[in-house]
């Protein structure tokens, strides 16, 4: 099976498994795991921030960031398809007591004018807009990359209103590979930013968030409050360090594979959104439902996901080769011609 369902379906390589087995470990909750400490220092340097904190998942990074940068009753601005808003079970509402002010966009990137229209200092009637949440790349808009100038302008506009800004950087390094803009530059205008190790980087679990020392101190408390305490977390952070050493440069291959897959499907007459990173969003062939399309591809040995009633998503990663892309295009051709 060629698994294009998600880049979360990567498996640890032999080298990563060896690094896991050799990890130097200790009690993470007591700050005694040396491998975790090394990873946190590495991520802080990569993102140009004073400190970083390892967490079990990216979803926890999102929830902790919201908790650390808001107070109950505050409003958080985001895109209407943001992961933190749509796909985390309402966690921020439950844990932080916040509400969302979603902005409708075409590609996941709202404008300064849109942001200005919803910023509110708060009153006895209205919530204070205290946080702006960005996503890089934007998953459900098609793996899109923020234009740097727009990203900077939105961050600057938030500052004018005394709002904090953080970036869900689950696939930040895919954006770096596509744009050529260093990770630290994307981190520069925001209060906090995180990256995930269990997607294109191929680790089995974990993410790390970076920010000021004060932010990380607050984040650490919420991490443990929400059940994120770990013991020998070096088992996981050794995999993350291995990924940073060996799997970053190859993210460009994933982006290139996705571009070729999108082009191949477009050449077969399918409606495919512009491909910017490692995701391909496509409509099924004319007259075919997404369910039929997904089942037909599975029969041909290609696993994809349904992202909406009218589109499927295909995600490339280190478990997908160039030959797999050729096979996937061939499978799409067979399914399309069977209708």
C-alpha positions as CSV (number, residue, x, y, z in Angstrom):
1,X,0.0,0.0,0.0
2,X,1.3,3.4,-1.0
3,X,0.2,5.4,2.1
4,X,-0.6,9.0,1.2
5,X,-3.1,9.4,4.0
6,X,-0.9,11.6,6.1
7,X,2.7,12.3,6.9
8,X,1.9,11.2,10.4
9,X,2.1,7.7,8.9
10,X,5.8,7.7,8.7
11,X,7.8,5.0,10.4
12,X,11.1,5.3,12.2
13,X,14.1,4.4,10.0
14,X,16.7,1.9,11.1
15,X,19.0,4.7,12.0
16,X,16.4,6.4,14.1
17,X,15.6,3.1,15.9
18,X,19.3,2.8,16.7
19,X,19.4,6.3,18.1
20,X,16.3,5.5,20.3
21,X,17.9,2.4,21.6
22,X,21.1,4.2,22.5
23,X,19.4,7.3,24.2
24,X,20.8,8.6,27.4
25,X,17.7,9.1,29.6
26,X,16.5,10.4,33.0
27,X,13.4,11.7,34.7
28,X,12.0,14.4,32.4
29,X,9.5,15.8,34.9
30,X,12.4,16.6,37.3
31,X,14.5,18.1,34.4
32,X,16.9,15.2,34.5
33,X,16.6,13.8,31.0
34,X,19.8,14.9,29.2
35,X,18.6,14.0,25.7
36,X,15.4,16.0,26.2
37,X,17.5,19.0,27.5
38,X,19.7,18.7,24.4
39,X,16.8,18.7,22.0
40,X,15.2,21.7,23.7
41,X,18.4,23.6,23.4
42,X,18.7,22.6,19.7
43,X,15.1,23.7,19.0
44,X,15.6,27.0,20.7
45,X,18.7,27.7,18.6
46,X,16.9,26.6,15.4
47,X,14.0,28.9,16.0
48,X,16.1,31.8,17.5
49,X,14.3,31.9,20.8
50,X,15.7,31.9,24.3
51,X,14.1,28.6,25.4
52,X,12.1,25.6,24.2
53,X,10.0,22.9,25.7
54,X,9.4,19.3,24.5
55,X,5.8,18.0,24.6
56,X,4.1,14.7,23.7
57,X,2.2,16.2,20.8
58,X,1.7,19.2,18.6
59,X,-1.9,19.4,19.7
60,X,-0.7,19.9,23.3
61,X,1.6,22.7,22.0
62,X,-1.4,24.4,20.6
63,X,-3.4,24.1,23.8
64,X,-0.6,25.1,26.0
65,X,0.2,28.1,23.8
66,X,-3.4,29.3,24.0
67,X,-3.5,28.8,27.8
68,X,-0.1,30.6,28.4
69,X,-1.0,33.6,26.2
70,X,-4.7,34.2,27.2
71,X,-7.0,34.4,30.2
72,X,-10.5,32.9,30.4
73,X,-13.0,34.8,28.4
74,X,-10.5,36.1,25.8
75,X,-10.9,35.8,22.1
76,X,-8.4,34.1,19.8
77,X,-8.2,35.1,16.1
78,X,-7.4,32.4,13.5
79,X,-8.3,31.2,10.1
80,X,-11.6,29.4,9.8
81,X,-9.9,26.0,9.0
82,X,-7.1,26.3,11.6
83,X,-6.2,23.1,13.3
84,X,-6.4,24.6,16.8
85,X,-10.0,25.7,16.1
86,X,-11.5,22.9,14.0
87,X,-9.7,19.7,14.8
88,X,-8.8,19.5,18.5
89,X,-12.1,18.7,20.1
90,X,-12.7,22.2,21.4
91,X,-9.7,21.8,23.7
92,X,-9.0,25.4,24.1
93,X,-12.6,26.2,25.1
94,X,-12.5,23.4,27.7
95,X,-9.0,24.1,29.0
96,X,-8.5,27.8,28.6
97,X,-12.1,29.2,28.5
98,X,-11.4,31.0,25.3
99,X,-13.6,31.8,22.3
100,X,-12.5,31.9,18.7
101,X,-12.9,34.6,16.1
102,X,-12.4,32.7,12.8
103,X,-11.6,34.6,9.7
104,X,-12.7,33.1,6.3
105,X,-9.9,33.0,3.8
106,X,-9.2,31.3,0.5
107,X,-5.7,29.9,1.3
108,X,-5.4,30.1,5.1
109,X,-3.8,33.5,5.3
110,X,-5.9,36.4,6.5
111,X,-5.1,40.1,5.8
112,X,-4.3,43.0,8.1
113,X,-7.7,44.4,7.1
114,X,-9.5,41.3,8.2
115,X,-7.6,41.2,11.4
116,X,-8.3,44.8,12.2
117,X,-12.0,44.2,11.7
118,X,-12.2,41.9,14.7
119,X,-9.6,43.2,17.1
120,X,-11.4,44.3,20.3
121,X,-10.0,45.7,23.6
122,X,-12.8,44.0,25.5
123,X,-15.6,45.4,27.6
124,X,-18.2,44.1,30.1
125,X,-20.0,42.8,27.0
126,X,-17.3,41.7,24.6
127,X,-14.2,39.4,24.9
128,X,-10.8,40.9,24.7
129,X,-8.9,39.8,21.6
130,X,-5.6,38.8,23.2
131,X,-4.2,36.3,20.8
132,X,-3.7,35.7,17.1
133,X,-3.0,32.1,16.0
134,X,-1.2,31.5,12.7
135,X,-0.5,28.1,11.0
136,X,2.6,27.4,8.9
137,X,2.1,25.5,6.6
138,X,-1.7,25.7,6.7
139,X,-2.9,22.1,6.6
140,X,-6.5,22.2,5.6
141,X,-6.0,25.1,3.2
142,X,-3.8,22.8,1.1
143,X,-0.4,22.9,2.8
144,X,0.0,26.6,1.9
145,X,2.9,28.8,3.0
146,X,2.3,32.3,4.3
147,X,3.8,35.1,2.2
148,X,6.5,36.5,4.4
149,X,5.5,40.1,4.0
150,X,1.9,39.3,4.9
151,X,3.0,37.2,7.8
152,X,5.1,40.1,9.2
153,X,2.3,42.7,8.6
154,X,-0.3,40.6,10.4
155,X,2.1,40.1,13.4
156,X,2.8,43.9,13.5
157,X,-1.0,44.7,13.4
158,X,-1.6,42.4,16.3
159,X,1.1,44.2,18.3
160,X,-0.6,47.5,17.8
161,X,-3.6,46.0,19.7
162,X,-1.4,44.5,22.4
163,X,-2.3,41.0,21.3
164,X,0.2,38.1,21.4
165,X,0.9,36.0,18.3
166,X,1.9,32.3,18.1
167,X,2.4,30.0,15.1
168,X,1.3,26.4,14.8
169,X,4.4,25.2,13.0
170,X,3.5,21.5,12.7
171,X,5.0,21.6,9.2
172,X,7.2,24.6,9.6
173,X,10.2,23.0,8.0
174,X,8.2,22.0,4.9
175,X,7.5,25.8,4.6
176,X,11.3,26.5,5.0
177,X,12.1,24.0,2.3
178,X,9.5,25.6,-0.1
179,X,10.2,29.2,0.7
180,X,13.9,29.3,1.5
181,X,13.1,31.4,4.5
182,X,14.9,30.1,7.6
183,X,12.9,28.8,10.5
184,X,14.2,31.5,12.8
185,X,12.9,34.2,10.5
186,X,9.4,32.7,10.7
187,X,9.8,32.7,14.5
188,X,11.1,36.2,14.8
189,X,7.8,38.2,14.9
190,X,5.8,35.8,17.1
191,X,5.8,35.2,20.8
192,X,5.8,31.4,20.4
193,X,6.2,28.9,17.7
194,X,6.4,25.1,17.6
195,X,7.4,22.3,15.2
196,X,6.4,18.7,15.1
197,X,8.7,15.7,14.8
198,X,6.1,13.0,14.0
199,X,5.1,14.3,10.5
200,X,7.6,14.7,7.7
201,X,10.5,14.4,10.1
202,X,9.5,10.8,10.7
203,X,9.8,10.5,14.5
204,X,7.2,8.4,16.4
205,X,5.9,11.2,18.6
206,X,6.6,14.6,20.0
207,X,6.8,18.3,19.3
208,X,8.6,21.3,20.8
209,X,7.5,24.9,21.3
210,X,9.9,27.8,21.7
211,X,9.6,31.3,23.1
212,X,10.8,33.6,25.8
213,X,12.0,32.2,29.1
214,X,8.9,33.6,30.7
215,X,6.6,32.0,28.1
216,X,8.4,28.6,28.5
217,X,8.0,28.9,32.3
218,X,4.3,29.4,31.9
219,X,4.1,26.7,29.3
220,X,5.8,24.2,31.5
221,X,3.2,24.6,34.2
222,X,0.3,24.0,31.7
223,X,2.1,21.1,30.1
224,X,2.1,19.3,33.4
225,X,-1.4,20.5,34.3
226,X,-2.7,18.9,31.1
227,X,-1.0,15.6,31.7
228,X,2.2,16.1,29.7
229,X,4.7,15.0,32.4
230,X,7.0,12.3,31.2
231,X,9.8,10.1,32.6
232,X,12.4,8.8,30.3
233,X,11.4,11.1,27.4
234,X,14.9,10.8,25.9
235,X,13.5,7.7,24.1
236,X,11.4,10.1,22.1
237,X,13.8,13.1,21.9
238,X,16.6,11.0,20.6
239,X,14.4,10.3,17.6
240,X,13.7,14.0,17.2
241,X,17.4,14.8,17.3
242,X,18.1,12.1,14.7
243,X,15.3,13.6,12.6
244,X,16.8,17.1,12.8
245,X,20.2,15.6,11.8
246,X,19.1,13.4,9.0
247,X,15.5,14.3,7.7
248,X,15.3,18.0,7.3
249,X,17.0,18.5,3.9
250,X,15.0,15.6,2.4
251,X,11.7,17.5,3.1
252,X,12.4,19.2,-0.3
253,X,12.0,15.8,-1.9
254,X,8.5,15.5,-0.3
255,X,7.6,18.9,-1.7
256,X,8.9,17.9,-5.1
257,X,7.0,14.6,-5.1
258,X,3.8,16.3,-4.2
259,X,4.3,18.8,-7.0
260,X,4.8,15.9,-9.5
261,X,1.8,14.1,-8.1
262,X,-0.4,17.2,-8.5
263,X,0.8,17.8,-12.0
264,X,0.2,14.2,-13.0
265,X,-3.4,14.3,-11.7
266,X,-4.0,17.6,-13.4
267,X,-2.8,16.1,-16.6
268,X,-5.5,13.4,-16.2
269,X,-8.1,16.1,-16.1
270,X,-8.6,16.4,-12.3
271,X,-9.2,19.6,-10.5
272,X,-6.1,20.0,-8.2
273,X,-5.4,22.9,-6.0
274,X,-2.0,24.6,-6.4
275,X,0.6,22.5,-4.7
276,X,3.0,24.5,-2.4
277,X,4.5,21.9,-0.1
278,X,3.9,18.2,0.6
279,X,0.1,18.1,0.2
280,X,-2.1,17.6,-2.8
281,X,-5.8,18.5,-2.6
282,X,-7.8,17.1,-5.5
283,X,-11.5,16.7,-6.6
284,X,-12.5,13.2,-7.7
285,X,-13.1,12.6,-11.5
286,X,-16.2,14.2,-12.9
287,X,-19.3,12.2,-11.9
288,X,-17.5,10.3,-9.1
289,X,-18.0,10.8,-5.4
290,X,-15.1,11.2,-3.1
291,X,-16.0,8.0,-1.3
292,X,-16.0,6.0,-4.6
293,X,-12.7,7.7,-5.5
294,X,-11.0,6.9,-2.2
295,X,-12.3,3.3,-2.3
296,X,-11.2,2.8,-5.9
297,X,-7.7,4.1,-5.1
298,X,-7.5,1.7,-2.1
299,X,-8.3,-1.2,-4.4
300,X,-5.4,-0.1,-6.6
301,X,-3.0,0.1,-3.6
302,X,-3.1,3.8,-2.8
303,X,-4.4,5.1,0.5
304,X,-5.7,8.7,0.7
305,X,-8.0,10.7,3.0
306,X,-11.3,12.5,2.4
307,X,-10.8,16.1,3.4
308,X,-14.2,17.5,2.4
309,X,-17.3,16.3,0.5
310,X,-15.6,17.4,-2.7
311,X,-11.9,16.8,-2.2
312,X,-9.3,14.3,-1.1
313,X,-5.9,14.9,0.4
314,X,-2.7,13.1,-0.5
315,X,0.4,13.8,1.6
316,X,4.0,12.8,0.7
317,X,6.6,11.9,3.3
318,X,9.8,9.9,3.8
319,X,7.9,6.7,3.3
320,X,6.9,7.6,-0.3
321,X,9.4,7.3,-3.1
322,X,9.5,8.7,-6.6
323,X,8.5,5.3,-7.9
324,X,5.5,5.4,-5.6
325,X,4.4,8.7,-7.1
326,X,4.5,7.2,-10.6
327,X,2.4,4.3,-9.3
328,X,0.0,6.6,-7.6
329,X,-0.6,8.6,-10.8
330,X,-1.1,5.3,-12.6
331,X,-3.7,4.2,-10.0
332,X,-5.5,7.6,-10.3
333,X,-5.6,7.0,-14.1
334,X,-7.1,3.5,-13.7
335,X,-9.8,4.7,-11.2
336,X,-10.7,7.7,-13.3
337,X,-11.1,5.6,-16.5
338,X,-13.3,3.1,-14.7
339,X,-16.1,5.6,-14.2
